[in-house]
Amino acid sequence: MSGMVTGGFSGIAILVKEWTEGVVPGGIPLWITNLSLNIPLFLIGMKLSGFQFVKRALVGEIALLISVPLCEKYVCRHSQRNGRRIYF
């Protein structure tokens, strides 16, 4: 494994999960980190662009928050059998 991760908040979430595995069993879930990093951005977006913009962005964020735990559960479980861990 190259040790590289994706950029942005998803990359930060992957790093936080890896770094907290010794503190929290399995590390802090990716969706929790993504949500906590995005809340301030939604507040800033509401102030700058209005609620209509934030409403559309929330639809995407909710879809992401639902899909991350599902993909993590099924993709990571499969890859751990092969001795490797992968993240989408």
Buried (B, 14 or more C-beta within 10 A) or exposed (E): EEEEBEEEBBEBBBEBBBEBEEEEEEBBBBBBBBBEBBEEEBEEBBEEEEEEEBEEBBEEBEEBBEEBEEEBEEBBEEEEEEEEEEBE
